[in-house]
């Protein structure tokens, strides 16, 4: 009696080989991605009203605030930016004492900025900035020290060559300041020169301190002077200036 041996068809052998190869490649890809994970998380704990986690005040203007200030009545805005100060993430309305965790950040160095904003007035009362290093595959933390910043001013100095425009009560001055960080303020809106608060009549206008200009950032001031009787634009210019902790100063000529 002849023995019969079963031999798989060639197409079956090829299918089995291809399947085994695909599984092997999938497993290799999975483990390779896991081993080379270059993302991590970043955690930041907001100050609270407890003495151990309150804001440390470093007031450059010497207004005599106590060393520690509570944050009742405030919320935080947190900005995560790359090395070029371009925004990566932004969080608003973060409550005091909250732990903010940002997942899946690419490994690298980030600029962290925090604004402490009054719920009653909407103004920025405290501000701080720091750098944070994010390492892949782990939870990283950042510590940002906030300092008192209200009282910083915005001054617009009009050159004497513009006296014929800035000293005329029928003219209207409008000025808007914008920045790459998202800030946009209508500083002078629908005002004539005689109604503006001034340090030197017709020359320097010191605006309300409700505006916050982030230190180290460059702002562009778009100024328009127009005739209220004809509606015609008499003068238009854009000027740039960099903010400091004391505020910002624009020179318009």
GROMACS elastic network, one bead per residue, 0.5 to 0.9 nm:
[ bonds ]
;  ai    aj funct       b0    kb
    7    10     6  0.88360   500
    8    11     6  0.81897   500
    8    12     6  0.62988   500
    8    13     6  0.65939   500
    9    12     6  0.53575   500
    9    13     6  0.65792   500
    9    14     6  0.88848   500
   10    13     6  0.51673   500
   10    14     6  0.62553   500
   10    15     6  0.86907   500
   11    14     6  0.50984   500
   11    15     6  0.61916   500
   11    16     6  0.86978   500
   12    15     6  0.50772   500
   12    16     6  0.62309   500
   12    17     6  0.86188   500
   13    16     6  0.51831   500
   13    17     6  0.62005   500
   13    18     6  0.86548   500
   14    17     6  0.51029   500
   14    18     6  0.61280   500
   14    19     6  0.85633   500
   15    18     6  0.51643   500
   15    19     6  0.60918   500
   15    20     6  0.85949   500
   16    19     6  0.51372   500
   16    20     6  0.61776   500
   16    21     6  0.85926   500
   17    20     6  0.52023   500
   17    21     6  0.61745   500
   17    22     6  0.86911   500
   18    21     6  0.50497   500
   18    22     6  0.61685   500
   18    23     6  0.86868   500
   19    22     6  0.51614   500
   19    23     6  0.62615   500
   19    24     6  0.85961   500
   20    23     6  0.52520   500
   20    24     6  0.61801   500
   20    25     6  0.86620   500
   21    24     6  0.51125   500
   21    25     6  0.61702   500
   21    26     6  0.86379   500
   22    25     6  0.51224   500
   22    26     6  0.61150   500
   22    27     6  0.86278   500
   23    26     6  0.51057   500
   23    27     6  0.61891   500
   23    28     6  0.85403   500
   24    27     6  0.52438   500
   24    28     6  0.61365   500
   24    29     6  0.86160   500
   25    28     6  0.50133   500
   25    29     6  0.60944   500
   25    30     6  0.85974   500
   26    29     6  0.51087   500
   26    30     6  0.61518   500
   26    31     6  0.87069   500
   27    30     6  0.51113   500
   27    31     6  0.62373   500
   27    32     6  0.84497   500
   28    31     6  0.54102   500
   28    32     6  0.60207   500
   28    33     6  0.86652   500
   29    32     6  0.50665   500
   29    33     6  0.61875   500
   29    34     6  0.86362   500
   30    33     6  0.53618   500
   30    34     6  0.63115   500
   30    35     6  0.87045   500
   31    34     6  0.50543   500
   31    35     6  0.60811   500
   31    36     6  0.86094   500
   32    35     6  0.51878   500
   32    36     6  0.62175   500
   32    37     6  0.86581   500
   33    36     6  0.52059   500
   33    37     6  0.60176   500
   34    37     6  0.54619   500
   35    38     6  0.89751   500
   36   136     6  0.86171   500
   36   137     6  0.87954   500
   37    40     6  0.83170   500
   37   136     6  0.62233   500
   37   137     6  0.61056   500
   38   104     6  0.87949   500
   38   105     6  0.84483   500
   38   106     6  0.60143   500
   38   107     6  0.56041   500
   38   135     6  0.74026   500
   38   137     6  0.65381   500
   39   103     6  0.81074   500
   39   104     6  0.51219   500
   39   105     6  0.51470   500
   39   107     6  0.53226   500
   39   134     6  0.79724   500
   39   135     6  0.70848   500
   39   137     6  0.59310   500
   39   138     6  0.80880   500
   40   102     6  0.86013   500
   40   103     6  0.63751   500
   40   104     6  0.52948   500
   40   105     6  0.52790   500
   40   106     6  0.64223   500
   40   107     6  0.63796   500
   40   134     6  0.62298   500
   40   135     6  0.58241   500
   40   137     6  0.50254   500
   40   138     6  0.52614   500
   40   139     6  0.60165   500
   40   140     6  0.71884   500
   41   101     6  0.66940   500
   41   102     6  0.54194   500
   41   104     6  0.57385   500
   41   105     6  0.58477   500
   41   106     6  0.86207   500
   41   134     6  0.70957   500
   41   135     6  0.81610   500
   41   136     6  0.79316   500
   41   137     6  0.79598   500
   41   138     6  0.65074   500
   41   140     6  0.58211   500
   41   141     6  0.82285   500
   42   100     6  0.81041   500
   42   101     6  0.55366   500
   42   102     6  0.51713   500
   42   103     6  0.66230   500
   42   104     6  0.86819   500
   42   105     6  0.74987   500
   42   132     6  0.84128   500
   42   133     6  0.87876   500
   42   134     6  0.67575   500
   42   138     6  0.87655   500
   42   139     6  0.59032   500
   42   141     6  0.53377   500
   42   142     6  0.70552   500
   43    99     6  0.67330   500
   43   100     6  0.55128   500
   43   102     6  0.63871   500
   43   103     6  0.87191   500
   43   139     6  0.71839   500
   43   140     6  0.61585   500
   43   142     6  0.64062   500
   44    98     6  0.84086   500
   44    99     6  0.57700   500
   44   100     6  0.51968   500
   44   101     6  0.64792   500
   44   102     6  0.86854   500
   44   140     6  0.89089   500
   44   141     6  0.59871   500
   44   142     6  0.54743   500
   44   143     6  0.66959   500
   44   144     6  0.82331   500
   45    48     6  0.89382   500
   45    96     6  0.85550   500
   45    97     6  0.63803   500
   45    98     6  0.58435   500
   45   100     6  0.61340   500
   45   101     6  0.86270   500
   45   141     6  0.86674   500
   45   142     6  0.82322   500
   45   143     6  0.78750   500
   46    53     6  0.82632   500
   46    76     6  0.77077   500
   46    94     6  0.79224   500
   46    95     6  0.73802   500
   46    96     6  0.54505   500
   46    98     6  0.54158   500
   46    99     6  0.62883   500
   46   100     6  0.76342   500
   46   144     6  0.89485   500
   47    50     6  0.82779   500
   47    52     6  0.89350   500
   47    53     6  0.51736   500
   47    54     6  0.52394   500
   47    55     6  0.61829   500
   47    70     6  0.84815   500
   47    71     6  0.73308   500
   47    95     6  0.89128   500
   47    96     6  0.55615   500
   47    97     6  0.52955   500
   47    98     6  0.79378   500
   48    51     6  0.80389   500
   48    52     6  0.84196   500
   48    53     6  0.54633   500
   48    54     6  0.53771   500
   48    55     6  0.78576   500
   48    70     6  0.69530   500
   48    71     6  0.61308   500
   48    72     6  0.79050   500
   48    95     6  0.85153   500
   48    98     6  0.80960   500
   49    52     6  0.83855   500
   49    53     6  0.68283   500
   49    54     6  0.55519   500
   49    55     6  0.84914   500
   49    69     6  0.80181   500
   49    71     6  0.55743   500
   49    72     6  0.64848   500
   49    96     6  0.74421   500
   49    97     6  0.77996   500
   50    53     6  0.55153   500
   50    54     6  0.59505   500
   50    70     6  0.75133   500
   50    97     6  0.88514   500
   51    54     6  0.53540   500
   51    55     6  0.87106   500
   51    68     6  0.73960   500
   51    69     6  0.85818   500
   51    70     6  0.78490   500
   53    56     6  0.88315   500
   53    70     6  0.89281   500
   53    97     6  0.80575   500
   54    68     6  0.60610   500
   54    69     6  0.61269   500
   54    70     6  0.56289   500
   54    71     6  0.71109   500
   55    67     6  0.82873   500
   55    68     6  0.56684   500
   55    69     6  0.54996   500
   55    70     6  0.66236   500
   55    71     6  0.74347   500
   55   126     6  0.84581   500
   55   145     6  0.74791   500
   55   146     6  0.61354   500
   55   147     6  0.74860   500
   55   148     6  0.89083   500
   56    66     6  0.88757   500
   56    67     6  0.59901   500
   56    68     6  0.51729   500
   56    69     6  0.68631   500
   56   145     6  0.69820   500
   56   146     6  0.63815   500
   56   147     6  0.65170   500
   56   148     6  0.84573   500
   57    65     6  0.71649   500
   57    66     6  0.72830   500
   57    67     6  0.55446   500
   57    68     6  0.61677   500
   57    69     6  0.69650   500
   57   126     6  0.83348   500
   57   145     6  0.87933   500
   57   146     6  0.69171   500
   57   148     6  0.55411   500
   58    61     6  0.89970   500
   58    62     6  0.86543   500
   58    65     6  0.86135   500
   58    67     6  0.78013   500
   58   146     6  0.80163   500
   58   147     6  0.50408   500
   58   148     6  0.61420   500
   58   149     6  0.88834   500
   59    62     6  0.56286   500
   59    63     6  0.67727   500
   59    64     6  0.76794   500
   59    65     6  0.73404   500
   59   147     6  0.64090   500
   59   148     6  0.52270   500
   59   149     6  0.70836   500
   60    63     6  0.80963   500
   60   147     6  0.87153   500
   60   148     6  0.79781   500
   60   149     6  0.82141   500
   60   245     6  0.79310   500
   60   246     6  0.79792   500
   61    64     6  0.85947   500
   61   149     6  0.87434   500
   61   151     6  0.81929   500
   61   152     6  0.88699   500
   61   246     6  0.79123   500
   62    65     6  0.79411   500
   64    67     6  0.89034   500
   65    68     6  0.81251   500
   65    69     6  0.79291   500
   65   148     6  0.85982   500
   66    69     6  0.66255   500
   70    73     6  0.89844   500
   71    74     6  0.55081   500
   71    75     6  0.79928   500
   71    96     6  0.67578   500
   71   116     6  0.82493   500
   71   118     6  0.88866   500
   72    75     6  0.84755   500
   72    96     6  0.76736   500
   72   118     6  0.89426   500
   73   117     6  0.85058   500
   73   118     6  0.60887   500
   73   119     6  0.56175   500
   73   120     6  0.72981   500
   74    93     6  0.89059   500
   74    95     6  0.75756   500
   74    96     6  0.73142   500
   74   116     6  0.62581   500
   74   117     6  0.53140   500
   74   119     6  0.54129   500
   74   120     6  0.83280   500
   74   125     6  0.86523   500
   75    92     6  0.78777   500
   75    93     6  0.53438   500
   75    94     6  0.55492   500
   75    95     6  0.51228   500
   75    96     6  0.63693   500
   75   115     6  0.83332   500
   75   116     6  0.58204   500
   75   117     6  0.53719   500
   75   118     6  0.66914   500
   75   119     6  0.68301   500
   76    91     6  0.81483   500
   76    92     6  0.62401   500
   76    93     6  0.56197   500
   76    95     6  0.63442   500
   76    96     6  0.73091   500
   76   114     6  0.66170   500
   76   115     6  0.55715   500
   76   117     6  0.59679   500
   76   118     6  0.89061   500
   77    90     6  0.73457   500
   77    91     6  0.55695   500
   77    93     6  0.61297   500
   77    94     6  0.63521   500
   77   113     6  0.82563   500
   77   114     6  0.56713   500
   77   115     6  0.51412   500
   77   116     6  0.66256   500
   77   117     6  0.74961   500
   78    89     6  0.82299   500
   78    90     6  0.57581   500
   78    91     6  0.50956   500
   78    92     6  0.64460   500
   78    93     6  0.88910   500
   78    94     6  0.78220   500
   78   100     6  0.89888   500
   78   112     6  0.72997   500
   78   113     6  0.59069   500
   78   115     6  0.66193   500
   78   116     6  0.89525   500
   79    87     6  0.70594   500
   79    88     6  0.78007   500
   79    89     6  0.61127   500
   79    91     6  0.65907   500
   79    92     6  0.87464   500
   79   111     6  0.80200   500
   79   112     6  0.57463   500
   79   113     6  0.50858   500
   79   114     6  0.63053   500
   79   115     6  0.85238   500
   80    85     6  0.85351   500
   80    86     6  0.85472   500
   80    87     6  0.61118   500
   80    88     6  0.54637   500
   80    90     6  0.61711   500
   80    91     6  0.86512   500
   80   110     6  0.66266   500
   80   111     6  0.60378   500
   80   113     6  0.67897   500
   81    84     6  0.75218   500
   81    85     6  0.50036   500
   81    86     6  0.52597   500
   81    88     6  0.50273   500
   81    89     6  0.69255   500
   81    90     6  0.86343   500
   81   110     6  0.56227   500
   81   112     6  0.63588   500
   81   113     6  0.81808   500
   82    85     6  0.51458   500
   82    86     6  0.55335   500
   82    87     6  0.66112   500
   82    88     6  0.64964   500
   82   108     6  0.85206   500
   82   109     6  0.70112   500
   82   111     6  0.60204   500
   82   112     6  0.88524   500
   83    86     6  0.74349   500
   83   108     6  0.88025   500
   83   109     6  0.66733   500
   83   110     6  0.60136   500
   83   111     6  0.66265   500
   84    87     6  0.88220   500
   84   111     6  0.87870   500
   85    88     6  0.87517   500
   85   110     6  0.83904   500
   85   111     6  0.68090   500
   85   180     6  0.87542   500
   85   181     6  0.80140   500
   85   217     6  0.89651   500
   86   180     6  0.77768   500
   86   181     6  0.74888   500
   87    90     6  0.72504   500
   87   180     6  0.88395   500
   87   181     6  0.71861   500
   88   110     6  0.89748   500
   89   102     6  0.84439   500
   91    94     6  0.69407   500
   91   100     6  0.89044   500
   93   117     6  0.87747   500
   94    97     6  0.88042   500
   94    98     6  0.68352   500
   94    99     6  0.88503   500
   94   100     6  0.79937   500
   95    98     6  0.56118   500
   95    99     6  0.89347   500
   96    99     6  0.88895   500
  101   139     6  0.88644   500
  101   141     6  0.88522   500
  102   105     6  0.70485   500
  103   139     6  0.86096   500
  104   107     6  0.89007   500
  104   136     6  0.87853   500
  105   108     6  0.84111   500
  105   134     6  0.73626   500
  105   135     6  0.89370   500
  105   136     6  0.81925   500
  106   134     6  0.73697   500
  106   135     6  0.80931   500
  106   136     6  0.71068   500
  107   133     6  0.75860   500
  107   136     6  0.52480   500
  107   137     6  0.88472   500
  108   132     6  0.84037   500
  108   133     6  0.57783   500
  108   134     6  0.52717   500
  108   135     6  0.67434   500
  108   136     6  0.85469   500
  109   131     6  0.67602   500
  109   132     6  0.56831   500
  109   134     6  0.61721   500
  109   135     6  0.89027   500
  110   130     6  0.84951   500
  110   131     6  0.56055   500
  110   132     6  0.52717   500
  110   133     6  0.63758   500
  110   134     6  0.75649   500
  111   129     6  0.71822   500
  111   130     6  0.59614   500
  111   132     6  0.64351   500
  112   128     6  0.83152   500
  112   129     6  0.54952   500
  112   130     6  0.52914   500
  112   131     6  0.58161   500
  112   132     6  0.69259   500
  112   142     6  0.81297   500
  112   144     6  0.75867   500
  113   127     6  0.74833   500
  113   128     6  0.57692   500
  113   130     6  0.65957   500
  113   131     6  0.87120   500
  113   144     6  0.76523   500
  114   126     6  0.82502   500
  114   127     6  0.57247   500
  114   128     6  0.54092   500
  114   129     6  0.63624   500
  114   144     6  0.75324   500
  114   145     6  0.89071   500
  114   146     6  0.75823   500
  115   124     6  0.62161   500
  115   125     6  0.76520   500
  115   126     6  0.60222   500
  115   128     6  0.68483   500
  115   129     6  0.89840   500
  115   146     6  0.81891   500
  116   123     6  0.84496   500
  116   124     6  0.56480   500
  116   125     6  0.57657   500
  116   127     6  0.61490   500
  116   128     6  0.87837   500
  116   146     6  0.82199   500
  117   120     6  0.88691   500
  117   121     6  0.82223   500
  117   122     6  0.58592   500
  117   123     6  0.55538   500
  117   125     6  0.58704   500
  117   126     6  0.73069   500
  117   127     6  0.89965   500
  118   121     6  0.55569   500
  118   122     6  0.50029   500
  118   123     6  0.55675   500
  118   124     6  0.64211   500
  118   125     6  0.66369   500
  119   122     6  0.55483   500
  119   123     6  0.80897   500
  120   123     6  0.83313   500
  121   124     6  0.87738   500
  121   210     6  0.85122   500
  122   210     6  0.81957   500
  123   150     6  0.80584   500
  123   209     6  0.86771   500
  123   210     6  0.56566   500
  123   211     6  0.71462   500
  123   212     6  0.74474   500
  124   127     6  0.72902   500
  124   149     6  0.73293   500
  124   150     6  0.67472   500
  124   210     6  0.78067   500
  124   211     6  0.80066   500
  124   212     6  0.63749   500
  125   147     6  0.84561   500
  125   148     6  0.60596   500
  125   149     6  0.56883   500
  125   150     6  0.52613   500
  125   151     6  0.89944   500
  126   146     6  0.58001   500
  126   147     6  0.52493   500
  126   149     6  0.52446   500
  126   150     6  0.71932   500
  127   145     6  0.80504   500
  127   147     6  0.54472   500
  127   148     6  0.66605   500
  127   149     6  0.63757   500
  127   214     6  0.84962   500
  128   144     6  0.59968   500
  128   145     6  0.54233   500
  128   147     6  0.60856   500
  128   148     6  0.89312   500
  129   144     6  0.59315   500
  129   145     6  0.70745   500
  129   146     6  0.75652   500
  130   142     6  0.79894   500
  130   143     6  0.73762   500
  130   144     6  0.56453   500
  130   145     6  0.77932   500
  131   142     6  0.77373   500
  131   143     6  0.87194   500
  131   144     6  0.84629   500
  132   140     6  0.83231   500
  132   141     6  0.75157   500
  132   142     6  0.56227   500
  132   143     6  0.81079   500
  133   140     6  0.75175   500
  133   141     6  0.84120   500
  133   142     6  0.81475   500
  134   138     6  0.82987   500
  134   139     6  0.80636   500
  134   140     6  0.58823   500
  134   141     6  0.82066   500
  135   138     6  0.63558   500
  135   139     6  0.78430   500
  135   140     6  0.69353   500
  136   139     6  0.82730   500
  136   140     6  0.89715   500
  146   149     6  0.89760   500
  149   152     6  0.64769   500
  149   212     6  0.85073   500
  149   245     6  0.68038   500
  149   246     6  0.78552   500
  150   153     6  0.86841   500
  150   209     6  0.71661   500
  150   210     6  0.80778   500
  150   212     6  0.80921   500
  150   246     6  0.89634   500
  151   209     6  0.57764   500
  151   210     6  0.83810   500
  151   246     6  0.76784   500
  151   247     6  0.82187   500
  152   209     6  0.61674   500
  152   210     6  0.88465   500
  152   211     6  0.84055   500
  152   212     6  0.75706   500
  152   213     6  0.81943   500
  152   244     6  0.86162   500
  152   245     6  0.67437   500
  152   248     6  0.78734   500
  153   206     6  0.68455   500
  153   207     6  0.67302   500
  153   208     6  0.71861   500
  153   209     6  0.54118   500
  153   210     6  0.87114   500
  153   211     6  0.80089   500
  153   212     6  0.85255   500
  153   213     6  0.87548   500
  153   246     6  0.66170   500
  153   248     6  0.64501   500
  153   249     6  0.82231   500
  154   187     6  0.87482   500
  154   205     6  0.82823   500
  154   206     6  0.58848   500
  154   207     6  0.54974   500
  154   208     6  0.74876   500
  154   209     6  0.71381   500
  154   211     6  0.78306   500
  154   212     6  0.88580   500
  154   213     6  0.82482   500
  154   246     6  0.88955   500
  154   247     6  0.56773   500
  154   249     6  0.59450   500
  154   250     6  0.78979   500
  155   204     6  0.65968   500
  155   205     6  0.56663   500
  155   207     6  0.63273   500
  155   247     6  0.81741   500
  155   248     6  0.64261   500
  155   250     6  0.61929   500
  155   251     6  0.84662   500
  156   203     6  0.81624   500
  156   204     6  0.55506   500
  156   205     6  0.52134   500
  156   206     6  0.65655   500
  156   207     6  0.79888   500
  156   248     6  0.86387   500
  156   249     6  0.60399   500
  156   251     6  0.60406   500
  156   252     6  0.70808   500
  157   202     6  0.89573   500
  157   203     6  0.56414   500
  157   205     6  0.64668   500
  157   206     6  0.87041   500
  157   249     6  0.75507   500
  157   250     6  0.60802   500
  157   252     6  0.59184   500
  157   253     6  0.84028   500
  158   161     6  0.81434   500
  158   162     6  0.66319   500
  158   163     6  0.80597   500
  158   166     6  0.77753   500
  158   202     6  0.74260   500
  158   204     6  0.60838   500
  158   205     6  0.81707   500
  158   250     6  0.85522   500
  158   251     6  0.62242   500
  158   253     6  0.61317   500
  159   162     6  0.57140   500
  159   163     6  0.74311   500
  159   203     6  0.65921   500
  159   204     6  0.87214   500
  159   251     6  0.72867   500
  159   252     6  0.60819   500
  160   163     6  0.52476   500
  160   164     6  0.85958   500
  160   202     6  0.84120   500
  160   203     6  0.69980   500
  160   253     6  0.79861   500
  161   164     6  0.75173   500
  161   165     6  0.88651   500
  161   253     6  0.69532   500
  162   165     6  0.54159   500
  162   166     6  0.60447   500
  162   167     6  0.82879   500
  162   202     6  0.89438   500
  162   203     6  0.88004   500
  162   252     6  0.87338   500
  162   253     6  0.69420   500
  163   166     6  0.51279   500
  163   167     6  0.55052   500
  163   168     6  0.81956   500
  163   202     6  0.68138   500
  163   203     6  0.78910   500
  164   167     6  0.59498   500
  164   168     6  0.67740   500
  165   168     6  0.57517   500
  165   169     6  0.89497   500
  165   171     6  0.70110   500
  165   193     6  0.87679   500
  165   225     6  0.74167   500
  165   226     6  0.87812   500
  165   234     6  0.78357   500
  165   235     6  0.82378   500
  166   169     6  0.79711   500
  166   171     6  0.73876   500
  166   172     6  0.85227   500
  166   173     6  0.78921   500
  166   192     6  0.82435   500
  166   193     6  0.57401   500
  166   194     6  0.86123   500
  166   202     6  0.58394   500
  166   203     6  0.78559   500
  166   225     6  0.80256   500
  167   171     6  0.82879   500
  167   192     6  0.88987   500
  167   193     6  0.60990   500
  167   194     6  0.72262   500
  167   201     6  0.82996   500
  167   202     6  0.55390   500
  167   203     6  0.88079   500
  168   171     6  0.56453   500
  168   172     6  0.86791   500
  168   192     6  0.78072   500
  168   193     6  0.66656   500
  168   194     6  0.76067   500
  169   172     6  0.77536   500
  169   192     6  0.56383   500
  169   193     6  0.57762   500
  169   194     6  0.55710   500
  169   195     6  0.82574   500
  170   192     6  0.65638   500
  170   193     6  0.82799   500
  170   194     6  0.89542   500
  170   226     6  0.88243   500
  170   227     6  0.64522   500
  170   228     6  0.58624   500
  170   229     6  0.72333   500
  171   191     6  0.82714   500
  171   192     6  0.55518   500
  171   193     6  0.70816   500
  171   225     6  0.66308   500
  171   226     6  0.56000   500
  171   228     6  0.56215   500
  171   229     6  0.82299   500
  171   234     6  0.87090   500
  172   189     6  0.84107   500
  172   190     6  0.59487   500
  172   191     6  0.53404   500
  172   193     6  0.68881   500
  172   224     6  0.80351   500
  172   225     6  0.55020   500
  172   226     6  0.52279   500
  172   227     6  0.62604   500
  172   228     6  0.62483   500
  173   188     6  0.65856   500
  173   189     6  0.68878   500
  173   190     6  0.63155   500
  173   191     6  0.55495   500
  173   192     6  0.58167   500
  173   193     6  0.68565   500
  173   223     6  0.72288   500
  173   224     6  0.58568   500
  173   226     6  0.66803   500
  174   186     6  0.77554   500
  174   187     6  0.75759   500
  174   190     6  0.58651   500
  174   191     6  0.68528   500
  174   192     6  0.87777   500
  174   222     6  0.80445   500
  174   223     6  0.57585   500
  174   224     6  0.52306   500
  174   225     6  0.64545   500
  174   226     6  0.84077   500
  175   185     6  0.84795   500
  175   186     6  0.61172   500
  175   187     6  0.55988   500
  175   189     6  0.64998   500
  175   221     6  0.64198   500
  175   222     6  0.54077   500
  175   224     6  0.64096   500
  175   225     6  0.87967   500
  176   184     6  0.70564   500
  176   185     6  0.55120   500
  176   187     6  0.55897   500
  176   188     6  0.69533   500
  176   189     6  0.80563   500
  176   220     6  0.80245   500
  176   221     6  0.55767   500
  176   222     6  0.52388   500
  176   223     6  0.67858   500
  177   183     6  0.77876   500
  177   184     6  0.56415   500
  177   185     6  0.51946   500
  177   186     6  0.65503   500
  177   187     6  0.69375   500
  177   219     6  0.61738   500
  177   220     6  0.53985   500
  177   222     6  0.63721   500
  177   223     6  0.88712   500
  177   240     6  0.89493   500
  178   181     6  0.84734   500
  178   182     6  0.72491   500
  178   183     6  0.55916   500
  178   185     6  0.65445   500
  178   186     6  0.88973   500
  178   218     6  0.87631   500
  178   219     6  0.55067   500
  178   220     6  0.53523   500
  178   221     6  0.66907   500
  178   222     6  0.82601   500
  179   182     6  0.57380   500
  179   183     6  0.53641   500
  179   184     6  0.66513   500
  179   213     6  0.89941   500
  179   217     6  0.73889   500
  179   218     6  0.64477   500
  179   220     6  0.63975   500
  180   183     6  0.72757   500
  180   217     6  0.81000   500
  180   218     6  0.79775   500
  180   219     6  0.78283   500
  181   214     6  0.85211   500
  181   217     6  0.78481   500
  183   212     6  0.84406   500
  183   213     6  0.79798   500
  183   214     6  0.87573   500
  183   219     6  0.86290   500
  185   188     6  0.88207   500
  185   211     6  0.71856   500
  186   189     6  0.60710   500
  187   207     6  0.69337   500
  187   208     6  0.81619   500
  187   211     6  0.81339   500
  188   191     6  0.64354   500
  188   196     6  0.85067   500
  188   207     6  0.79635   500
  188   223     6  0.87631   500
  191   194     6  0.83105   500
  191   195     6  0.65754   500
  191   196     6  0.68554   500
  192   195     6  0.57451   500
  192   196     6  0.69072   500
  192   228     6  0.88716   500
  193   196     6  0.54952   500
  193   197     6  0.87423   500
  193   201     6  0.88251   500
  193   202     6  0.68993   500
  194   197     6  0.83220   500
  194   201     6  0.84164   500
  194   202     6  0.79935   500
  195   198     6  0.89548   500
  196   202     6  0.89530   500
  196   205     6  0.68727   500
  196   206     6  0.86207   500
  196   207     6  0.85740   500
  197   201     6  0.84631   500
  197   204     6  0.87431   500
  197   205     6  0.59841   500
  197   206     6  0.64576   500
  197   207     6  0.72703   500
  198   201     6  0.55544   500
  198   202     6  0.72225   500
  198   203     6  0.74168   500
  198   204     6  0.56911   500
  198   206     6  0.59472   500
  198   207     6  0.84984   500
  199   202     6  0.87248   500
  199   203     6  0.76246   500
  199   204     6  0.55173   500
  199   205     6  0.61301   500
  199   206     6  0.65690   500
  200   203     6  0.53840   500
  200   204     6  0.54390   500
  200   205     6  0.75835   500
  201   204     6  0.69700   500
  201   205     6  0.82237   500
  202   205     6  0.79143   500
  206   209     6  0.86983   500
  207   210     6  0.85349   500
  207   211     6  0.84936   500
  208   211     6  0.69717   500
  209   212     6  0.74599   500
  209   247     6  0.89089   500
  212   247     6  0.78337   500
  213   216     6  0.89108   500
  213   217     6  0.77379   500
  213   218     6  0.89354   500
  213   219     6  0.80264   500
  213   242     6  0.87589   500
  213   243     6  0.58439   500
  213   244     6  0.76748   500
  213   245     6  0.82255   500
  213   247     6  0.63124   500
  213   248     6  0.69640   500
  214   217     6  0.58397   500
  214   218     6  0.85404   500
  214   242     6  0.87966   500
  214   243     6  0.61131   500
  214   244     6  0.71990   500
  214   245     6  0.76898   500
  214   247     6  0.83238   500
  215   218     6  0.85066   500
  215   242     6  0.74014   500
  215   245     6  0.55471   500
  215   246     6  0.84986   500
  215   247     6  0.77685   500
  215   248     6  0.87685   500
  216   242     6  0.61062   500
  216   243     6  0.55992   500
  216   244     6  0.61523   500
  216   245     6  0.86430   500
  217   241     6  0.84109   500
  217   242     6  0.55134   500
  217   243     6  0.58266   500
  217   244     6  0.82533   500
  218   240     6  0.65751   500
  218   241     6  0.54709   500
  218   243     6  0.63900   500
  219   239     6  0.83404   500
  219   240     6  0.55346   500
  219   241     6  0.55733   500
  219   242     6  0.61664   500
  219   243     6  0.74135   500
  219   248     6  0.87392   500
  220   238     6  0.65609   500
  220   239     6  0.56100   500
  220   241     6  0.67285   500
  220   242     6  0.89390   500
  221   237     6  0.82111   500
  221   238     6  0.54650   500
  221   239     6  0.51082   500
  221   240     6  0.60147   500
  221   241     6  0.81011   500
  221   250     6  0.75918   500
  222   236     6  0.75387   500
  222   237     6  0.60836   500
  222   239     6  0.66776   500
  222   240     6  0.88742   500
  223   235     6  0.79216   500
  223   236     6  0.56150   500
  223   237     6  0.54258   500
  223   238     6  0.61648   500
  223   239     6  0.80640   500
  223   252     6  0.83188   500
  224   233     6  0.70757   500
  224   234     6  0.76947   500
  224   235     6  0.57156   500
  224   237     6  0.67689   500
  224   238     6  0.88983   500
  225   232     6  0.88641   500
  225   233     6  0.61144   500
  225   234     6  0.55639   500
  225   235     6  0.50309   500
  225   236     6  0.64393   500
  226   229     6  0.89457   500
  226   230     6  0.84083   500
  226   231     6  0.62775   500
  226   232     6  0.55846   500
  226   234     6  0.50214   500
  226   235     6  0.67952   500
  226   236     6  0.86781   500
  227   230     6  0.56204   500
  227   231     6  0.51833   500
  227   232     6  0.54506   500
  227   233     6  0.64559   500
  227   234     6  0.66914   500
  228   231     6  0.51929   500
  228   232     6  0.76481   500
  229   232     6  0.81911   500
  230   233     6  0.88357   500
  233   236     6  0.72886   500
  237   252     6  0.78983   500
  237   253     6  0.85169   500
  238   252     6  0.83291   500
  239   250     6  0.69686   500
  239   251     6  0.73345   500
  239   252     6  0.67839   500
  240   250     6  0.69635   500
  240   251     6  0.85755   500
  241   248     6  0.68843   500
  241   249     6  0.66166   500
  241   250     6  0.59775   500
  241   251     6  0.84464   500
  242   247     6  0.89503   500
  242   248     6  0.65889   500
  242   249     6  0.80010   500
  242   250     6  0.89423   500
  243   246     6  0.78054   500
  243   247     6  0.56410   500
  243   249     6  0.76966   500
  244   247     6  0.52654   500
  244   248     6  0.63348   500
  245   248     6  0.84395   500
